[in-house]
Amino acid sequence: MTLFGLDRFLADPQLRRPLAGKRVALLAHPASVTRDLTHSLDALAALPDIRLSAAFGPQHGLRGDKQDNMVESPDFLDPRHGIPIFSLYGEVRRPTDAMMQSFDVLLVDLQDLGCRIYTFITTLRYVLEAAAQHGKSVWVLDRPNPAGRPVEGLSLRPGWESFVGAGPMPMRHGLTMGELARWFIATLKLDVDCQVIPMEGWQPDDAPGYGWPLGERSWVNPSPNAPNLSMARAYAGTVMLEGTTLSEGRGTTRPLELFGAPDIDARAIIREMQALAPAWLRGCILREVWFEPTFHKHGGKLCNGVQFHVEQSDGYDHQAFKPWRLQALAFKALRRLQPDYPLWREFAYEYEFERLAIDLINGSPLLREWVDDPAAAAADLEALALPDEQAWEAQRREFLLY
């Protein structure tokens, strides 16, 4: 049985003893739940030895009610517990001095998806930096990385840091939030009191969940468009669709597991992908689909597209599935079939107005340049990504807790 950091913290008064007499705040979202699906805010408020003084919500809000990017959450007073709820995706991205004065110890209980662009890890970095400045403590109640341990993608290049690029790691980083906290502290040279309450029994290399304790824990959306484990597995690739004009399936029941548009030929794209780099298609099945988003890109229009199916009759192939390469290959196939297709999104993305969203997402222009270069082959992208992946595998080793 897998016990998450929150479950261990709630069950063991000895773990909580150092917090006696201290003001405690919580950084959480809708997936911050116990084994029986009680939200961590309610579970902590029920403990007689914990003095809750505030809570914080990341992107999409503490309640997870905000659907899209760049939709801000306000501060509010929690009607049940009577404490202030501060938004770290509203007027500010980093906690203000006033917010930092509301607590002594911040508990971080965030379910991540294992992808560099997922902004909860950037928020983790920002609160660690603020805690170092203000002499506060941070305790990370660790949770699984549902994408498991595999590493994939180009590392973010210097100067490309952003709210969707917390640091020089590949797109699929393979760390838990607790491990990331240890990495941030070391690489940023932060002088901060940070404790990690590790999980018990987490086996990221074990079937069938490979990162997620399948059959033990219910999946709760950490953000509105993260509805299931298949999405979490594909996300390190499909998130790149946010930097394009293609629909990533927002406005459908399978967001970030498929892509499409009214003016593409999905069957031709699949054939081209199979011809260009068949090895990159391992671990999944590509299926032509038709869908009509109810909102967002191409809302109300019939789209032809491709869905990535990672669960097959013989299970999920953890090491074979390469979502970042798979989605890059789909872009390459579309570019070869329709060289003039307006693929790259040119409007604002996560409050960046100057740099292209696809470059911001990838942490450099390298992926886009590979897609747009007619002479570039799969081997050329492999030659760019493999050294980054190998370097990260070596660098992250000392921060692993499991």
C-alpha positions as CSV (number, residue, x, y, z in Angstrom):
1,M,0.0,0.0,0.0
2,T,1.2,3.5,-0.9
3,L,1.0,6.2,1.7
4,F,1.4,9.7,0.4
5,G,3.1,12.4,2.4
6,L,-0.2,13.9,3.5
7,D,-1.5,10.5,4.8
8,R,1.7,10.0,6.9
9,F,1.6,13.5,8.2
10,L,-2.0,13.1,9.4
11,A,-1.5,9.7,10.9
12,D,1.7,10.4,12.9
13,P,1.6,13.0,15.6
14,Q,5.4,12.6,16.0
15,L,5.8,14.0,12.5
16,R,3.7,17.1,13.4
17,R,5.4,17.7,16.8
18,P,7.9,20.3,15.4
19,L,4.9,22.5,14.4
20,A,3.6,22.9,17.9
21,G,2.7,26.5,18.5
22,K,3.5,27.6,15.0
23,R,1.2,29.2,12.4
24,V,0.8,26.7,9.5
25,A,-0.3,27.6,6.0
26,L,-1.2,25.2,3.1
27,L,-0.5,25.4,-0.6
28,A,-3.0,23.0,-2.3
29,H,-5.4,22.4,-5.2
30,P,-8.3,20.1,-5.8
31,A,-6.2,16.9,-6.0
32,S,-4.7,17.6,-2.5
33,V,-6.8,14.9,-0.9
34,T,-6.4,12.0,1.6
35,R,-6.9,8.4,0.8
36,D,-10.6,8.8,1.5
37,L,-10.8,11.9,-0.6
38,T,-11.0,14.4,2.2
39,H,-9.3,17.7,1.0
40,S,-6.1,18.4,2.9
41,L,-7.4,21.8,4.1
42,D,-10.3,20.1,5.8
43,A,-8.1,17.3,7.1
44,L,-5.5,19.6,8.6
45,A,-8.2,21.9,10.1
46,A,-9.6,18.9,12.0
47,L,-6.2,18.3,13.8
48,P,-6.2,19.8,17.2
49,D,-2.4,20.3,17.2
50,I,-2.3,22.2,13.9
51,R,-3.0,26.0,13.9
52,L,-4.0,26.8,10.3
53,S,-3.5,30.5,9.6
54,A,-3.8,30.7,5.7
55,A,-3.9,28.8,2.5
56,F,-2.6,29.3,-1.0
57,G,-3.9,28.3,-4.4
58,P,-1.7,27.8,-7.5
59,Q,-2.8,28.2,-11.2
60,H,-6.5,27.2,-11.7
61,G,-7.1,28.0,-8.0
62,L,-7.4,26.2,-4.7
63,R,-10.7,24.9,-5.9
64,G,-9.6,24.2,-9.5
65,D,-12.4,26.2,-11.0
66,K,-10.5,28.1,-13.7
67,Q,-10.5,26.2,-17.0
68,D,-7.9,27.9,-19.2
69,N,-4.4,29.5,-18.9
70,M,-4.3,33.2,-18.1
71,V,-7.6,33.0,-16.2
72,E,-6.8,34.4,-12.7
73,S,-8.1,33.4,-9.3
74,P,-8.9,36.0,-6.7
75,D,-8.0,36.0,-3.0
76,F,-10.9,35.2,-0.7
77,L,-11.8,34.3,2.9
78,D,-12.6,30.6,3.3
79,P,-16.2,30.4,4.5
80,R,-15.7,27.1,6.3
81,H,-12.4,27.7,8.2
82,G,-12.3,31.5,8.3
83,I,-8.8,31.8,7.0
84,P,-7.5,33.9,4.1
85,I,-6.9,32.0,0.8
86,F,-4.2,33.7,-1.2
87,S,-4.0,33.3,-5.0
88,L,-0.6,32.7,-6.6
89,Y,-2.1,33.0,-10.0
90,G,-4.0,36.3,-9.7
91,E,-2.4,39.7,-9.2
92,V,0.9,38.0,-8.3
93,R,2.8,34.8,-9.2
94,R,5.1,35.0,-6.2
95,P,3.9,35.4,-2.6
96,T,4.0,39.0,-1.4
97,D,5.7,40.1,1.8
98,A,2.3,40.4,3.5
99,M,1.3,36.9,2.4
100,M,4.6,35.5,3.9
101,Q,3.8,37.2,7.2
102,S,0.7,35.0,7.6
103,F,2.5,31.8,8.6
104,D,5.6,30.3,10.1
105,V,5.6,27.0,8.2
106,L,4.1,26.3,4.7
107,L,2.9,22.8,3.9
108,V,3.0,22.1,0.1
109,D,0.6,19.4,-0.9
110,L,0.4,19.6,-4.7
111,Q,-0.1,16.7,-7.2
112,D,2.2,17.2,-10.1
113,L,2.1,15.6,-13.6
114,G,5.9,15.2,-14.0
115,C,6.3,17.8,-16.7
116,R,8.5,20.9,-16.7
117,I,5.8,23.1,-18.1
118,Y,3.2,22.3,-15.4
119,T,3.2,25.5,-13.4
120,F,2.9,23.9,-9.9
121,I,6.6,23.2,-9.9
122,T,7.3,26.9,-10.8
123,T,5.1,27.9,-7.8
124,L,7.1,25.5,-5.7
125,R,10.3,27.2,-6.7
126,Y,8.8,30.7,-6.0
127,V,7.6,29.7,-2.5
128,L,11.0,28.2,-1.7
129,E,12.8,31.4,-2.8
130,A,10.3,33.5,-0.8
131,A,10.8,31.3,2.3
132,A,14.5,31.7,2.0
133,Q,14.1,35.5,1.9
134,H,11.7,35.6,4.9
135,G,13.2,32.9,7.1
136,K,10.1,30.7,6.8
137,S,10.0,26.9,6.7
138,V,8.6,24.8,3.9
139,W,7.4,21.2,4.3
140,V,6.6,19.2,1.1
141,L,4.1,16.5,1.6
142,D,5.2,14.3,-1.2
143,R,3.0,12.7,-3.9
144,P,3.7,10.4,-6.8
145,N,4.9,11.5,-10.2
146,P,2.2,9.8,-12.3
147,A,4.5,9.9,-15.4
148,G,7.0,7.8,-13.5
149,R,10.8,7.9,-13.7
150,P,11.5,8.1,-17.5
151,V,13.2,11.3,-18.7
152,E,12.5,12.9,-22.1
153,G,13.0,16.1,-24.0
154,L,15.3,19.0,-24.5
155,S,16.5,20.8,-21.4
156,L,15.5,24.4,-21.0
157,R,18.3,26.7,-22.2
158,P,19.7,29.7,-20.2
159,G,17.6,32.8,-20.6
160,W,14.4,30.8,-21.3
161,E,13.2,30.6,-17.7
162,S,9.5,31.5,-17.3
163,F,6.4,30.6,-15.4
164,V,6.3,27.5,-17.6
165,G,10.0,26.9,-17.4
166,A,11.2,26.7,-13.8
167,G,14.7,25.6,-14.5
168,P,17.1,23.7,-16.8
169,M,15.5,20.3,-16.8
170,P,14.0,18.2,-19.7
171,M,10.3,18.3,-20.4
172,R,9.7,15.0,-18.6
173,H,11.8,15.2,-15.5
174,G,10.9,12.0,-13.6
175,L,11.0,13.6,-10.1
176,T,8.4,14.0,-7.3
177,M,7.6,17.4,-5.8
178,G,9.8,16.5,-2.8
179,E,12.7,15.6,-5.0
180,L,12.3,18.7,-7.1
181,A,12.3,20.8,-3.9
182,R,15.7,19.3,-3.0
183,W,17.0,20.0,-6.6
184,F,15.8,23.6,-6.5
185,I,17.4,24.3,-3.2
186,A,20.8,22.8,-4.4
187,T,20.8,24.4,-7.8
188,L,19.6,27.8,-6.6
189,K,21.8,27.7,-3.5
190,L,18.8,28.6,-1.3
191,D,19.3,28.9,2.5
192,V,16.0,27.6,3.5
193,D,14.6,25.2,6.1
194,C,12.8,22.6,3.9
195,Q,11.5,19.3,5.1
196,V,10.2,16.6,2.8
197,I,7.6,14.1,4.2
198,P,8.3,11.2,1.9
199,M,5.8,8.6,0.7
200,E,5.8,5.1,1.9
201,G,5.7,2.2,-0.5
202,W,5.8,4.2,-3.8
203,Q,7.1,2.0,-6.6
204,P,7.5,4.1,-9.7
205,D,8.9,1.2,-11.9
206,D,6.1,-1.3,-11.0
207,A,3.2,-2.3,-13.2
208,P,0.4,-1.4,-13.9
209,G,0.6,2.2,-12.7
210,Y,4.3,3.0,-13.3
211,G,4.3,6.0,-11.0
212,W,0.6,6.1,-10.0
213,P,-0.6,3.5,-7.5
214,L,-3.3,2.2,-9.8
215,G,-6.1,0.3,-8.0
216,E,-5.1,1.9,-4.7
217,R,-5.9,5.6,-5.2
218,S,-8.6,7.5,-7.0
219,W,-7.5,10.0,-9.6
220,V,-8.6,13.6,-8.9
221,N,-7.9,16.3,-11.5
222,P,-5.1,18.5,-10.3
223,S,-6.2,20.9,-12.9
224,P,-9.4,21.0,-15.0
225,N,-7.9,19.4,-18.1
226,A,-6.0,16.7,-16.3
227,P,-8.8,14.1,-16.1
228,N,-7.0,10.8,-16.0
229,L,-3.7,8.8,-16.0
230,S,-3.6,8.5,-19.8
231,M,-3.5,12.3,-20.0
232,A,-0.7,12.5,-17.4
233,R,1.4,10.0,-19.4
234,A,0.9,11.9,-22.7
235,Y,1.2,15.4,-21.3
236,A,5.0,15.9,-21.7
237,G,4.3,15.7,-25.4
238,T,0.8,17.0,-25.9
239,V,1.4,20.1,-23.8
240,M,3.4,21.4,-26.8
241,L,0.0,21.7,-28.6
242,E,-0.6,24.8,-26.5
243,G,2.0,26.5,-28.6
244,T,0.2,25.7,-31.8
245,T,-3.0,26.5,-33.7
246,L,-4.0,22.9,-33.4
247,S,-6.7,22.0,-30.8
248,E,-5.3,20.0,-27.9
249,G,-8.8,18.7,-27.1
250,R,-9.8,21.4,-24.7
251,G,-13.6,21.5,-24.9
252,T,-13.7,17.7,-25.3
253,T,-13.7,14.8,-22.8
254,R,-10.2,13.8,-23.8
255,P,-8.1,16.9,-23.5
256,L,-4.3,16.6,-24.1
257,E,-4.7,13.1,-25.4
258,L,-5.4,14.1,-28.9
259,F,-5.0,16.9,-31.4
260,G,-6.7,18.1,-34.5
261,A,-8.0,20.9,-36.7
262,P,-10.7,21.4,-39.4
263,D,-8.0,21.6,-42.2
264,I,-5.7,18.7,-41.6
265,D,-5.7,15.1,-42.9
266,A,-5.2,12.8,-39.8
267,R,-4.7,9.6,-41.8
268,A,-2.0,11.2,-43.9
269,I,-0.3,12.5,-40.8
270,I,-0.3,9.0,-39.2
271,R,1.2,7.5,-42.4
272,E,3.9,10.1,-42.5
273,M,4.8,9.6,-38.9
274,Q,5.1,5.9,-39.5
275,A,7.4,6.5,-42.4
276,L,9.6,9.1,-40.7
277,A,10.4,7.5,-37.3
278,P,8.6,4.2,-36.6
279,A,10.6,3.7,-33.4
280,W,9.1,6.8,-31.9
281,L,5.6,5.3,-32.2
282,R,6.3,2.5,-29.8
283,G,4.2,2.1,-26.7
284,C,1.0,3.6,-28.1
285,I,-1.6,3.2,-30.9
286,L,-2.5,6.2,-33.0
287,R,-6.2,6.4,-34.0
288,E,-7.9,8.8,-36.4
289,V,-10.6,10.7,-34.6
290,W,-13.3,13.4,-35.4
291,F,-14.3,15.8,-32.7
292,E,-16.0,19.2,-32.2
293,P,-14.6,21.3,-29.3
294,T,-17.3,23.0,-27.3
295,F,-14.9,25.8,-26.5
296,H,-11.3,27.0,-27.0
297,K,-9.5,26.5,-30.3
298,H,-11.8,25.6,-33.2
299,G,-14.8,25.7,-30.9
300,G,-17.9,24.5,-32.6
301,K,-16.0,23.3,-35.7
302,L,-15.6,19.7,-36.8
303,C,-11.9,18.7,-36.4
304,N,-10.0,15.8,-37.9
305,G,-7.3,14.6,-35.6
306,V,-5.2,11.9,-33.9
307,Q,-5.7,10.3,-30.5
308,F,-2.8,8.7,-28.6
309,H,-3.8,5.5,-26.9
310,V,-1.3,4.3,-24.3
311,E,-3.3,1.6,-22.7
312,Q,-3.2,-1.5,-24.9
313,S,-4.3,-5.1,-24.4
314,D,-0.9,-6.1,-23.0
315,G,-0.8,-3.0,-20.7
316,Y,1.2,0.2,-20.7
317,D,4.8,0.1,-21.9
318,H,6.4,2.4,-19.5
319,Q,9.9,2.7,-21.1
320,A,8.8,2.5,-24.7
321,F,6.3,5.4,-24.7
322,K,8.0,8.6,-25.7
323,P,5.3,11.4,-25.7
324,W,7.6,14.3,-26.5
325,R,9.1,12.6,-29.5
326,L,5.7,11.4,-30.6
327,Q,4.2,14.9,-30.6
328,A,7.3,16.4,-32.2
329,L,6.9,13.8,-35.0
330,A,3.3,14.8,-35.5
331,F,4.3,18.4,-36.0
332,K,7.1,17.3,-38.5
333,A,4.6,15.1,-40.4
334,L,2.1,18.0,-40.7
335,R,4.9,20.4,-41.8
336,R,6.0,17.9,-44.5
337,L,2.5,17.4,-45.8
338,Q,1.5,21.1,-45.6
339,P,4.6,23.2,-45.6
340,D,2.7,26.5,-45.4
341,Y,0.4,25.4,-42.6
342,P,0.1,28.2,-39.9
343,L,1.2,25.8,-37.2
344,W,2.7,28.0,-34.5
345,R,0.5,30.1,-32.2
346,E,1.4,33.8,-32.3
347,F,-0.8,35.2,-29.5
348,A,0.1,35.7,-25.9
349,Y,0.9,32.6,-23.8
350,E,1.3,32.7,-20.0
351,Y,1.8,36.5,-20.0
352,E,4.6,36.3,-22.6
353,F,4.0,38.6,-25.5
354,E,7.3,38.7,-27.3
355,R,8.5,35.1,-27.6
356,L,6.7,32.4,-29.5
357,A,4.7,30.1,-27.2
358,I,6.2,26.9,-28.7
359,D,9.7,28.2,-27.9
360,L,8.7,29.2,-24.4
361,I,7.2,25.7,-23.8
362,N,10.3,23.9,-25.1
363,G,12.7,26.3,-23.3
364,S,14.5,27.2,-26.6
365,P,13.7,27.5,-30.4
366,L,15.4,24.2,-31.1
367,L,12.3,22.0,-31.4
368,R,10.5,24.5,-33.7
369,E,13.6,24.9,-35.8
370,W,13.8,21.2,-36.2
371,V,10.2,20.9,-37.3
372,D,10.5,23.8,-39.8
373,D,13.8,22.6,-41.4
374,P,12.9,20.5,-44.4
375,A,16.3,18.8,-44.3
376,A,16.2,17.8,-40.6
377,A,15.5,14.1,-39.9
378,A,14.5,12.2,-36.7
379,A,18.1,11.5,-36.0
380,D,18.9,15.2,-35.8
381,L,16.4,15.7,-33.0
382,E,17.6,12.5,-31.3
383,A,21.1,13.9,-31.4
384,L,19.9,17.1,-29.7
385,A,17.8,15.5,-27.0
386,L,19.8,12.4,-26.0
387,P,22.7,14.3,-24.4
388,D,20.3,16.5,-22.4
389,E,18.4,13.4,-21.2
390,Q,21.6,11.6,-20.2
391,A,23.0,14.6,-18.4
392,W,19.7,15.0,-16.4
393,E,19.6,11.3,-15.5
394,A,23.1,11.8,-13.9
395,Q,22.3,15.1,-12.3
396,R,19.1,14.1,-10.7
397,R,20.5,10.9,-9.1
398,E,21.6,12.5,-5.8
399,F,18.1,14.0,-5.3
400,L,16.1,10.8,-5.6
401,L,14.2,9.7,-2.4
402,Y,12.8,6.4,-3.8
